[in-house]
Amino acid sequence: MLNNFLYRSYTPFLFSRSFSSTLFVKGISFSSTEETLTQAFSQYGQVLRVDVIMDKIRCRPKGIAYVTFSSKEEAGKALLELNGRLVDGRVVILDITKAGKHNPPDTKPKHAGGDS
């Protein structure tokens, strides 16, 4: 029963309708840059954008990034091929993002709470 639950809970993520061409990447090296990540991911398709999330206090990457491909198929190929592999000397974990979920770093998130 548990095996059936695990299979059903994981499978829809790969074939979800809301799957976008953007991948969430965690575990990147603190020395990773947009250029090095673009180079690593471009062998799986055309990389349109790389957003390395920076720690503003330490002035270095937080260890996460978003990589946007030109198509969902290219993002899916990179997900299958690079997940758990070395990029810039560190093992990276990839995950899909839902369409419209990723806010570029230069935009502020909308405030969801009420005025107090």
C-alpha positions in Angstrom: 0.0 0.0 0.0 2.8 2.4 0.9 4.6 1.6 -2.3 1.5 2.4 -4.3 1.1 5.8 -2.5 4.7 6.8 -3.2 4.4 5.9 -6.9 1.1 7.9 -7.3 2.4 10.9 -5.4 5.6 11.2 -7.5 4.4 10.4 -11.0 2.1 13.4 -11.5 4.9 15.8 -11.0 6.7 14.7 -14.2 3.6 14.9 -16.3 1.7 17.7 -14.7 -0.2 20.1 -17.0 1.2 23.1 -15.1 4.8 22.0 -15.7 6.8 25.0 -16.9 10.1 25.3 -18.7 11.7 26.6 -15.5 13.6 24.3 -13.1 14.4 25.0 -9.4 18.0 24.1 -8.7 19.3 23.6 -5.1 22.7 22.7 -3.8 24.6 24.9 -6.2 28.1 26.0 -5.3 28.7 29.3 -3.7 31.1 30.0 -6.6 28.4 29.3 -9.2 27.5 32.1 -11.5 24.8 32.7 -14.2 27.5 31.9 -16.8 28.7 28.6 -15.3 25.1 27.4 -14.8 24.1 28.4 -18.3 27.1 26.5 -19.6 26.2 23.4 -17.6 22.5 23.4 -18.5 22.8 24.4 -22.1 23.9 21.0 -23.2 20.3 19.9 -22.6 18.6 22.7 -24.5 18.5 26.5 -25.1 18.8 28.3 -21.7 16.8 31.6 -21.8 17.5 32.7 -18.3 19.4 31.8 -15.1 18.5 33.5 -11.8 21.0 32.8 -9.0 19.4 33.8 -5.7 21.8 35.9 -3.8 22.3 36.3 0.0 22.4 40.1 0.2 24.3 40.1 3.5 27.1 37.7 2.6 27.1 38.8 -1.1 27.2 35.2 -2.4 24.7 32.7 -3.8 22.3 31.2 -1.3 22.8 27.8 -3.0 19.6 28.0 -5.1 18.8 29.1 -8.7 16.1 29.0 -11.3 17.0 27.9 -14.8 14.5 28.7 -17.6 14.6 26.7 -20.9 13.0 27.6 -24.2 10.7 24.6 -24.0 9.2 22.2 -21.5 10.8 19.2 -23.2 14.3 20.7 -22.8 13.6 21.4 -19.1 12.3 17.8 -18.7 15.4 16.4 -20.3 17.7 18.4 -18.0 15.6 17.3 -15.0 16.1 13.7 -15.9 19.8 13.9 -16.8 21.2 16.4 -14.3 19.2 15.7 -11.1 21.7 14.4 -8.5 24.8 15.1 -10.7 27.8 17.3 -10.1 27.6 20.9 -11.3 30.5 23.2 -10.4 31.8 20.6 -8.0 28.5 20.2 -6.0 25.6 17.7 -6.3 22.5 19.6 -7.4 18.9 18.6 -6.8 16.4 19.7 -9.5 12.7 20.2 -9.2 10.0 21.5 -11.5 8.3 24.8 -10.9 4.6 25.3 -11.6 3.7 27.7 -14.4 3.6 31.3 -13.1 5.0 30.3 -9.7 8.5 31.8 -10.1 8.9 35.5 -9.4 12.0 37.1 -10.9 14.4 38.4 -8.1 13.9 42.0 -9.1 10.1 41.9 -8.3 8.7 42.1 -4.8 6.3 39.4 -3.7 2.7 40.6 -3.1 1.7 41.0 0.5 -1.0 38.4 1.3 -1.9 39.7 4.8 -4.4 42.3 5.8 -3.6 45.7 7.1 -3.2 45.9 10.9 
